[in-house]
Amino acid sequence: MRLILALLFLATPALAAPYNVAEKDITTLAADMAAGRVTAVRLVKAYQARIAAIDRSGPALGSIIALNPDALEEARALDAERKAKGPRGPLHGIPILIKDNIETADPIATTAGSLALANNITHRDAAVVARLRAAGAIILGKTNLSEWANIRSRHSFSGWSGVGGLVKNPYALDRSTCGSSAGSGAAVAASLAAAALGTETNGSLVCPGSFNGIVALKPTVGLVSRTHIVPISHSQDTAGPMTRSVSDAALLLTVMAGSDPDDLATADADAHRLDYAHALSGASLKAKRLGVIVSAGDDITGPVFAHALALLSAAGAEIVPIPDFLQPPDTSADEALVLEFELKHDLNAYLASLPPGQPRTLADLIAFNAASSRELALFGQDKFEAAQARGELSDPAYQAALARLQSGTRSLLDATFAQYHVDALIEPTAEPSFRIDLVRGDARSGNSSAGVPAIAGYPHLTLPMGQVKGLPVGLSLAGPRWSEATLLGLAAAAQKALPARRPPHFLPSVESQDRAALGPAAR
């Protein structure tokens, strides 16, 4: 009997040995499932075990709010379907995580991180989730975020929510993950899923992408549906993929993109969507013109950026200095006003669509927070209150500010692309991650590439270009409207030319690497 058991064990080594999901991309996972080296069930179990070891204990990243209790059942069904009919496509059986302001039909709440929505189980799939599910992706769970996508207070700090607590950066646990897709960024960096979805209004995909050393793509506003996503701004909101490779981002976007009759902004999406993964074939930097914003960067990111430019140039890119890229005046004030008007209008409409027992208006949320010691323990709700004081979208002040914003940023980008004949604008995505500071909130100094493409609604991608003292720094690529295929192709070629992404080691702090240098000299 022992001999028979031993022979059976040796005959199925792939099923007997634990499957290591760390750093594996979607293509590798799909190939291993196709070859019978792993199943969707084993993948879900492997990610659940890694979440238990890294997110719930060990470094305790706090990146995941809830796991989907139906994930294993979905995996079993997809394994059976693969056996009977073959895979639906490259995402068949791939576990992914969803930011917790995006609804899923699973029996878990969509909270936006707020205790006010702790019981918000809608049993609805956001349109973008429905597309991924139809392609065979498994919803592994929901990720933590900056509460209300960082729109509640000017004094908030990234990665904290009343429901999920604080997300830690897997590269240095005392550093910020940036907001508001903080949990998605940290979870992908730590290989807690094959990929994740995030959302952005201004910087909340690309900044966490940069801080967590991953690829993040903010699509053209209108390429991806926002239906059943907790809103801030219909003029700037979008969902996007967060992955460890450019090719994985292309695979997800191919499925995510498309028109949705319930989101009028996506009316032209079907006319522009492509097979973005196929568009990566033959990706090259040769004869590509990359516009470098001369004022970008600082003393910290400068050397890493200069090295990246040298590598991109050596790979065939022509580096074109852009000396006159200036954000239009009054952009910050106009954006603040527009977001206040749209937050009140859009959030009230979303809340009105929820099941009975949920808050119905922004005023209800303000009252709930005022009565909650936990919600207001760290910062207030001044942005909520400012939004509540605004009127209707017919207000001339809103309409004028929106027109100035969109005209100014789009004209700047369009004129720059036309004048310098560049395929994309590049700069450091952001400075290295700053320390978490519960007293002062987020550090808001340093360069950020997010603002102009976010307000214009144009696509923007970040990918790792190096590190500063072990902290990742991202390279930003911004392009014209609907240019996702071009950006992904440039990014795929750049990823081959730039230093390889380094996985995180969950250090307590950056300083823990240099204890010998920080202590007194030996005498």
Secondary structure, DSSP 4 states (H G I P E B T S, - for coil): -HHHHHHHHHH-HHHHSPP--TT--HHHHHHHHHTTS--HHHHHHHHHHHIIIIIISTT----EEEE-TTHHHHHHHHHHHHHHH--SSTTTT-EEEEETTB--SSSS---TT-GGGTT-------HHHHHHHHTT-EEEEEE--SGGGGTS-TT--TTEETTTEE---SSBTTB---SSSHHHHHHHHTTSSSEEEEEESSSTTHHHHHHTTSEEEEPPTTSS--TTB--S-TTT-EEEEEESSHHHHHHHHHHH---BTTBGGGTTHHHH---TTGGGTT---TT-EEEEETT---TTTHHHHHHHHHHHHHTTPEEEEETT--PPTTHHHHHHHHHHHHHHHHHHHHHHTSPTTS--SHHHHHHHHHT-TTTTSS---HHHHHHHT---TT-HHHHHHHHHHHHHHHHHHHHHHHHHT-SEEEEESBPSPPBP-TTT-S---S-BS-HHHHHHT--EEEEEEEEETTEEEEEEEE-STT-HHHHHHHHHHHHHHSPPPPPP--BS-SGGGGHHHHSPPP-
